[in-house]
Amino acid sequence: MKQISRRTNPTGLHEVDRKNFCVRVADDEKLGRVFWLESFDQKAAGVSTDTQIHCIASAGTTEQYFSLGDAGSYVRTQQAINELARDKPLKFRFVFNQPGQNRLCAFADGVRPTDESEDLGSSLVDILPAELGGPIWTLELPANSADADSKPCILVEQRVYRTAGAAVRSHAFTAFVMPEVMRQVALCIAQNPAELESEDSWVGRWKGFIEHLGAGHPPEEDEGDPAEWADSVTKRFCTVGHMRAQLDNLIAEMTGELE
């Protein structure tokens, strides 16, 4: 019997592409933390104008539910999400049903707020501002069984970096944070080397990047030290492209050579 892929949709529901949504998040003086669906491409999503939209906003183990009306004239007003944890990544799941029917007809998972992700969706790593209550940053790695749509997520203290873009543009963030992120991701890969060949695993998405670094395949069990391989990946990571440029800029800035 053929094994069911982690990306298989056993319910047969129509899966709507996340790029058809634009979700905004902000802090309102009266309402607190709020979100709103700024735009939804109903035609591209392949649902009728009278299809009902519902949203489940979640962060960690906390979640809130909202009904947003018809796909053709959905609710655009701000909705308070103060019940959600502020120190966990914020995600939105949208589900659809036909009028008068309880059965779902379509869904979209893992939609990120545009304000926080700044359209960095093509990256292998998500960066999300959050209230961390002390640390400047933390890293959350997906479970080994997580599918290919999952990503490592760097949570950054929002008082320091209000947006993902601000963190990416920071020489200090890139130099001090990203090498350790790479090391932790590489160590996770080294502990599950077979997953690097799987198209259904989040680890498998890193195969091309690891090959680009020229780090070689992680050692099989009893054939090498995973930590040593992870360290070698990290060192190579620090010598290429944007990473190398940011390191050079930081050094120049600290030595007074960068005006």
VOPAGU-2260 file (C-alpha; in pm, 1 decimal, decimal comma):
REM VOPAGU-2260
SITE   aa  ch    i         X         Y         Z
SITE  MET   A    0       0,0       0,0       0,0
SITE  LYS   A    1     130,3     345,3     -89,0
SITE  GLN   A    2     234,1     547,2     213,4
SITE  ILE   A    3      35,2     865,2     272,9
SITE  SER   A    4     252,2    1172,5     229,0
SITE  ARG   A    5     259,2    1434,9     501,2
SITE  ARG   A    6     145,9    1679,2     231,6
SITE  THR   A    7    -151,8    1463,1     133,3
SITE  ASN   A    8    -491,2    1622,9     193,2
SITE  PRO   A    9    -699,0    1322,4     309,2
SITE  THR   A   10   -1016,7    1530,2     348,3
SITE  GLY   A   11   -1023,1    1623,2     -20,5
SITE  LEU   A   12   -1086,1    1988,3      64,8
SITE  HIS   A   13    -979,2    2258,9    -177,5
SITE  GLU   A   14    -656,7    2412,8     -42,0
SITE  VAL   A   15    -635,2    2788,1     -97,0
SITE  ASP   A   16    -288,8    2935,0    -156,6
SITE  ARG   A   17    -166,1    3154,5     128,5
SITE  LYS   A   18     -53,7    3422,5    -115,8
SITE  ASN   A   19    -420,6    3510,3    -175,9
SITE  PHE   A   20    -445,9    3660,0     174,7
SITE  CYS   A   21    -304,5    3980,1     319,8
SITE  VAL   A   22    -345,2    3987,4     697,7
SITE  ARG   A   23    -239,7    4291,0     899,2
SITE  VAL   A   24    -159,1    4310,7    1270,6
SITE  ALA   A   25    -122,6    4620,7    1486,1
SITE  ASP   A   26    -154,4    4752,5    1841,5
SITE  ASP   A   27    -458,2    4975,3    1889,8
SITE  GLU   A   28    -482,8    5218,0    2185,2
SITE  LYS   A   29    -839,4    5110,7    2266,0
SITE  LEU   A   30    -866,5    4752,5    2140,8
SITE  GLY   A   31    -515,0    4630,4    2216,8
SITE  ARG   A   32    -359,5    4388,4    1970,8
SITE  VAL   A   33    -573,2    4358,1    1658,1
SITE  PHE   A   34    -575,8    4191,8    1317,2
SITE  TRP   A   35    -775,5    4247,7    1001,6
SITE  LEU   A   36    -801,1    4083,0     662,3
SITE  GLU   A   37    -685,4    4364,8     438,5
SITE  SER   A   38    -728,6    4176,1     111,6
SITE  PHE   A   39    -840,1    3837,1     -16,2
SITE  ASP   A   40    -826,5    3741,1    -384,8
SITE  GLN   A   41   -1152,7    3550,1    -406,0
SITE  LYS   A   42   -1121,9    3472,2    -777,8
SITE  ALA   A   43    -766,0    3342,9    -754,9
SITE  ALA   A   44    -864,6    3140,3    -447,8
SITE  GLY   A   45   -1127,0    2957,2    -651,9
SITE  VAL   A   46   -1422,1    3011,4    -417,2
SITE  SER   A   47   -1760,2    3169,0    -492,1
SITE  THR   A   48   -1854,6    3515,4    -365,2
SITE  ASP   A   49   -2117,4    3376,4    -126,2
SITE  THR   A   50   -1878,2    3128,8      37,2
SITE  GLN   A   51   -1848,7    3191,9     411,4
SITE  ILE   A   52   -1502,7    3273,2     554,0
SITE  HIS   A   53   -1397,3    3184,4     907,7
SITE  CYS   A   54   -1061,5    3253,1    1069,1
SITE  ILE   A   55    -878,2    3079,0    1353,1
SITE  ALA   A   56    -596,0    3295,6    1486,0
SITE  SER   A   57    -341,4    3106,8    1697,6
SITE  ALA   A   58     -16,5    3156,1    1885,7
SITE  GLY   A   59     130,1    2857,3    2066,5
SITE  THR   A   60    -156,4    2681,4    2246,4
SITE  THR   A   61    -385,2    2986,9    2243,5
SITE  GLU   A   62    -640,7    3057,4    1971,1
SITE  GLN   A   63    -939,4    3275,6    1882,9
SITE  TYR   A   64   -1215,5    3220,7    1628,0
SITE  PHE   A   65   -1376,4    3479,3    1397,6
SITE  SER   A   66   -1648,1    3471,8    1129,9
SITE  LEU   A   67   -1564,0    3710,8     847,5
SITE  GLY   A   68   -1877,7    3690,1     631,6
SITE  ASP   A   69   -1899,2    3629,4     256,0
SITE  ALA   A   70   -1589,8    3590,4      40,0
SITE  GLY   A   71   -1721,1    3862,3    -189,0
SITE  SER   A   72   -1776,3    4117,2      90,4
SITE  TYR   A   73   -1574,8    3994,5     385,9
SITE  VAL   A   74   -1531,6    4184,0     713,6
SITE  ARG   A   75   -1235,9    4423,8     698,6
SITE  THR   A   76   -1269,8    4581,2    1042,3
SITE  GLN   A   77   -1012,0    4529,3    1316,3
SITE  GLN   A   78   -1061,6    4229,1    1545,1
SITE  ALA   A   79    -905,3    4213,4    1893,2
SITE  ILE   A   80    -673,0    3917,1    1954,1
SITE  ASN   A   81    -571,7    3990,0    2312,3
SITE  GLU   A   82    -631,2    3628,5    2421,1
SITE  LEU   A   83    -337,6    3508,4    2209,5
SITE  ALA   A   84      10,8    3456,9    2352,0
SITE  ARG   A   85     252,2    3732,8    2255,4
SITE  ASP   A   86     569,0    3524,0    2290,7
SITE  LYS   A   87     476,1    3267,9    2023,5
SITE  PRO   A   88     454,0    3289,3    1641,8
SITE  LEU   A   89     120,6    3423,2    1520,0
SITE  LYS   A   90     -55,7    3221,2    1247,9
SITE  PHE   A   91    -394,8    3226,1    1081,6
SITE  ARG   A   92    -600,8    2937,7     946,6
SITE  PHE   A   93    -890,8    3018,6     716,2
SITE  VAL   A   94   -1175,5    2775,4     653,5
SITE  PHE   A   95   -1467,4    2809,2     412,1
SITE  ASN   A   96   -1816,7    2665,8     386,6
SITE  GLN   A   97   -2114,1    2714,8     158,3
SITE  PRO   A   98   -2414,0    2911,2     295,0
SITE  GLY   A   99   -2643,5    2692,4     505,6
SITE  GLN   A  100   -2394,2    2404,7     514,0
SITE  ASN   A  101   -2172,4    2309,7     807,4
SITE  ARG   A  102   -1936,6    2101,0     597,0
SITE  LEU   A  103   -1613,2    2277,6     501,5
SITE  CYS   A  104   -1530,1    2317,2     133,4
SITE  ALA   A  105   -1186,6    2482,9     142,8
SITE  PHE   A  106    -907,5    2589,5     378,2
SITE  ALA   A  107    -574,7    2772,1     402,3
SITE  ASP   A  108    -316,0    2700,4     670,5
SITE  GLY   A  109     -17,9    2887,9     809,9
SITE  VAL   A  110    -101,0    3238,6     687,0
SITE  ARG   A  111     139,5    3489,5     843,4
SITE  PRO   A  112      59,6    3855,0     912,2
SITE  THR   A  113     224,5    4075,5     650,8
SITE  ASP   A  114     323,1    4333,1     913,4
SITE  GLU   A  115     545,3    4080,6    1091,1
SITE  SER   A  116     679,6    3865,9     809,6
SITE  GLU   A  117     730,4    4155,9     563,4
SITE  ASP   A  118     672,2    3913,4     275,6
SITE  LEU   A  119     978,6    3704,6     362,6
SITE  GLY   A  120     778,5    3394,0     280,3
SITE  SER   A  121    1034,5    3256,1      35,3
SITE  SER   A  122    1298,0    3239,8     309,6
SITE  LEU   A  123    1385,4    2911,0     479,9
SITE  VAL   A  124    1344,5    3084,7     817,0
SITE  ASP   A  125    1063,2    3300,4     953,0
SITE  ILE   A  126    1142,1    3609,2    1163,1
SITE  LEU   A  127     860,7    3735,6    1383,7
SITE  PRO   A  128     855,2    4019,5    1639,5
SITE  ALA   A  129     712,0    3918,2    1978,3
SITE  GLU   A  130     705,7    4012,3    2344,7
SITE  LEU   A  131     980,6    3788,5    2485,0
SITE  GLY   A  132    1001,1    3935,3    2833,2
SITE  GLY   A  133    1380,6    3938,4    2854,8
SITE  PRO   A  134    1567,1    3759,2    2572,9
SITE  ILE   A  135    1634,4    3957,8    2255,8
SITE  TRP   A  136    1568,4    3650,1    2044,2
SITE  THR   A  137    1476,7    3283,2    2061,3
SITE  LEU   A  138    1457,3    3007,7    1799,0
SITE  GLU   A  139    1170,5    2763,8    1759,4
SITE  LEU   A  140    1245,9    2459,0    1546,1
SITE  PRO   A  141     966,6    2252,3    1388,6
SITE  ALA   A  142     909,4    1899,6    1514,6
SITE  ASN   A  143    1092,4    1627,6    1323,5
SITE  SER   A  144     757,4    1512,5    1183,8
SITE  ALA   A  145     657,8    1862,2    1061,2
SITE  ASP   A  146     576,1    1893,6     691,0
SITE  ALA   A  147     755,4    2090,7     420,0
SITE  ASP   A  148     551,0    2405,1     483,9
SITE  SER   A  149     695,9    2438,3     834,5
SITE  LYS   A  150     998,5    2656,8     902,8
SITE  PRO   A  151    1234,2    2739,8    1186,1
SITE  CYS   A  152    1107,0    3061,4    1344,2
SITE  ILE   A  153    1324,5    3331,8    1499,9
SITE  LEU   A  154    1125,7    3531,6    1752,3
SITE  VAL   A  155    1276,4    3877,2    1810,6
SITE  GLU   A  156    1194,8    4122,5    2087,2
SITE  GLN   A  157     959,0    4370,9    1923,5
SITE  ARG   A  158    1091,3    4663,2    2130,8
SITE  VAL   A  159    1422,1    4615,8    1946,0
SITE  TYR   A  160    1298,5    4504,4    1602,1
SITE  ARG   A  161     946,2    4616,3    1519,4
SITE  THR   A  162     946,7    4425,2    1189,3
SITE  ALA   A  163    1124,2    4128,7    1034,2
SITE  GLY   A  164    1279,3    4361,1     778,5
SITE  ALA   A  165    1438,2    4572,6    1050,9
SITE  ALA   A  166    1609,8    4263,4    1189,4
SITE  VAL   A  167    1728,9    4147,4     848,1
SITE  ARG   A  168    1878,4    4488,4     772,3
SITE  SER   A  169    2064,2    4500,8    1104,5
SITE  HIS   A  170    2436,8    4417,4    1080,6
SITE  ALA   A  171    2439,5    4318,7    1447,7
SITE  PHE   A  172    2139,1    4087,1    1417,7
SITE  THR   A  173    2281,6    3910,8    1114,8
SITE  ALA   A  174    2629,3    3876,1    1264,7
SITE  PHE   A  175    2537,4    3768,6    1617,8
SITE  VAL   A  176    2212,9    3575,6    1565,4
SITE  MET   A  177    2214,9    3407,6    1225,3
SITE  PRO   A  178    2531,4    3193,5    1270,7
SITE  GLU   A  179    2381,3    3038,0    1584,4
SITE  VAL   A  180    2050,0    2984,4    1404,6
SITE  MET   A  181    2237,8    2809,2    1125,1
SITE  ARG   A  182    2424,8    2593,0    1375,8
SITE  GLN   A  183    2105,2    2482,2    1550,7
SITE  VAL   A  184    1929,6    2407,3    1221,9
SITE  ALA   A  185    2234,9    2215,4    1094,1
SITE  LEU   A  186    2252,0    2014,6    1416,6
SITE  CYS   A  187    1884,6    1924,4    1380,7
SITE  ILE   A  188    1949,5    1815,2    1021,3
SITE  ALA   A  189    2252,8    1611,2    1129,3
SITE  GLN   A  190    2041,3    1428,7    1384,7
SITE  ASN   A  191    1788,8    1335,4    1113,0
SITE  PRO   A  192    2003,5    1296,8     796,7
SITE  ALA   A  193    1751,2    1080,3     609,0
SITE  GLU   A  194    1496,7    1363,6     621,8
SITE  LEU   A  195    1722,9    1574,2     398,7
SITE  GLU   A  196    1614,3    1355,6     104,9
SITE  SER   A  197    1242,3    1386,8     179,2
SITE  GLU   A  198    1027,6    1633,6     -15,3
SITE  ASP   A  199     760,1    1598,6     253,2
SITE  SER   A  200     981,5    1718,8     539,3
SITE  TRP   A  201    1080,1    2071,4     642,0
SITE  VAL   A  202    1437,1    1940,4     662,7
SITE  GLY   A  203    1420,7    1839,1     295,7
SITE  ARG   A  204    1370,8    2203,8     194,9
SITE  TRP   A  205    1725,6    2271,7     318,3
SITE  LYS   A  206    1893,0    2022,9      86,2
SITE  GLY   A  207    1966,2    2273,1    -192,0
SITE  PHE   A  208    2098,8    2530,0      53,5
SITE  ILE   A  209    2330,9    2278,4     221,9
SITE  GLU   A  210    2458,5    2166,7    -118,9
SITE  HIS   A  211    2516,1    2530,9    -216,2
SITE  LEU   A  212    2736,9    2572,4      90,4
SITE  GLY   A  213    2940,7    2269,6     -15,4
SITE  ALA   A  214    2921,6    2119,0     331,7
SITE  GLY   A  215    2857,4    1766,5     211,2
SITE  HIS   A  216    2594,0    1528,1     342,9
SITE  PRO   A  217    2553,5    1501,3     721,3
SITE  PRO   A  218    2720,6    1191,9     869,2
SITE  GLU   A  219    2516,1     878,1     908,6
SITE  GLU   A  220    2477,0     728,0    1253,6
SITE  ASP   A  221    2811,3     608,7    1401,1
SITE  GLU   A  222    2998,9     755,4    1102,3
SITE  GLY   A  223    3079,2    1100,1    1239,0
SITE  ASP   A  224    3003,5    1367,1    1493,8
SITE  PRO   A  225    2682,4    1561,8    1411,6
SITE  ALA   A  226    2807,7    1860,3    1613,8
SITE  GLU   A  227    3129,6    1881,6    1410,2
SITE  TRP   A  228    2932,4    1873,8    1085,2
SITE  ALA   A  229    2697,7    2145,6    1215,3
SITE  ASP   A  230    2998,8    2360,2    1305,7
SITE  SER   A  231    3144,7    2316,4     957,1
SITE  VAL   A  232    2813,3    2419,5     800,3
SITE  THR   A  233    2805,3    2730,0    1020,0
SITE  LYS   A  234    3158,1    2832,9     924,2
SITE  ARG   A  235    3079,4    2796,2     554,2
SITE  PHE   A  236    2756,1    2988,6     603,2
SITE  CYS   A  237    2951,9    3281,7     744,8
SITE  THR   A  238    3169,1    3310,7     434,5
SITE  VAL   A  239    2905,5    3345,5     162,1
SITE  GLY   A  240    2682,1    3613,8       9,2
SITE  HIS   A  241    2472,0    3842,3     225,6
SITE  MET   A  242    2608,6    3689,4     545,1
SITE  ARG   A  243    2967,8    3770,6     454,4
SITE  ALA   A  244    2872,3    4124,7     351,3
SITE  GLN   A  245    2689,0    4189,1     678,2
SITE  LEU   A  246    2983,4    4059,8     881,9
SITE  ASP   A  247    3221,4    4285,6     688,2
SITE  ASN   A  248    2988,6    4582,2     740,7
SITE  LEU   A  249    2967,7    4517,9    1114,1
SITE  ILE   A  250    3345,9    4493,3    1147,5
SITE  ALA   A  251    3390,0    4813,7     948,2
SITE  GLU   A  252    3124,4    4986,4    1160,2
SITE  MET   A  253    3289,4    4879,9    1488,1
SITE  THR   A  254    3637,8    4980,9    1374,6
SITE  GLY   A  255    3520,5    5315,9    1240,7
SITE  GLU   A  256    3589,0    5230,8     877,5
SITE  LEU   A  257    3222,9    5250,0     776,5
SITE  GLU   A  258    3080,5    5600,9     755,1
